[in-house]
Amino acid sequence: MKIICRDTMPGKTVFYLLTLIITLSGRLALADYPLEIIELKSRGVEEIIPIIKPFIGPDGTLSGMNNQLIIRTSAKNLAEIRAILDRVDVAPRQLVIHVRQGIQIDANQQRLSTDISRMVGKNAKVIVGQPTSNDGVRFNVKDVRTRNHLDSTQKIMTLEGSPAFIATGQSVPVKEHSTHFSRGTFHDSTSIRYEEATSGFYALPRLHGDRVTIDITPHMKKPQESSKGFDIQSASSVVSGRLEEWIPLAGSSGNSSRFGSGVSRNRTTLSSDDRQIYLMVEEVRAD
């Protein structure tokens, strides 16, 4: 194609012609690229396309469907893409996530009681608490301290790059009331269903050699105190460490107190609990 520019040719015409030449050149270059269809072995197109897209080039195209990549790019770029696929299009490794939870509970209970046996007049006797052997007042103080340590371990299998949910919780009864009209009369009925009130976390492991990075998303679902609904809370964090080593995830502590009293009895219970969670990721190797 030969373009002759003369001094009498308007400037806008020259600009449009140059733009047309550049556009046609790009399309001709794209037409020279063969259409390549590459079938993936282990990974999905949604995982692979973001990885190889930067290597397509500005004049190439990339799409995918049914585990197949549809590529049109230069021979040099295609060779680089095939080399990348040899490394990333492999089966995800099978992993076991071990979860260890340690709970230490300290409780301090103090009981105070008063026993009174007293004659009132000649024929009446007042007894408060337990009768005493003789007339008088008896004070009893009992202080009990306990410490319990609970250590539990569980495990769950998952694939590299796939999240696993580790949950603990209980079923909470929820009452449901309904009213229906039958034969000219309203009828009320009550039923009970059980709603899972769970707490736990999602763990998404990613391997880098002998190290592992774990995306942690805690999840808590608990009954609302003021209604019949449930609160759902979540947050996220990232921890890392080596394979087959315990990684500290989180710790929490809480305190509670209870008081009770009667005519001659008083009881105070103070308790605290410390919780620690550790994770360990282990690769399942084929024999």
Beta strands, then each sheet from edge to edge (+ up, - down):
strand 1: 35-39
strand 2: 61-65
strand 3: 68-72
strand 4: 94-120
strand 5: 124-128
strand 6: 136-159
strand 7: 164-182
strand 8: 185-208
strand 9: 211-223
strand 10: 230-234
strand 11: 237-242
strand 12: 247-261
strand 13: 265-283
sheet 1: 1+ 3- 2+
sheet 2: 5+ 4- 6+
sheet 3: 5+ 4- 13+ 12-
sheet 4: 7+ 8- 9+ 10-
sheet 5: 7+ 8- 9+ 11-
end
